[in-house]
Amino acid sequence: TSGGASITVRDILAASQWQPVPQRGYQCVSCCRVFPTLWSVMTHIQHSSQEGYSCKVYYRRLKALWQKEHKEQEAAAPRV
């Protein structure tokens, strides 16, 4: 598990690619709030527990699942 793994801008963008936002901005995939900049959504995620949301937990779990999937794909890939 990656309990202490930091959430990066790349993680936020990857998670949000399936959630088109009808207006300008970046959407937190966990709580669906829209923010004007990547920095503001990143700050929201880092401090979400203070706002009553669990977005940081959601993104950490999502990142752990992606890492597990990536490792499984590497293990299943034929060796040359």
Secondary structure, 3 states (H helix, E strand, C coil): CCCCCCCCHHHHHHHHCCCCCCCCCEECCCCCCEECCHHHHHHHHHCHHHHCCCHHHHHHHHHHHHHHHHHHHHHHCCCC
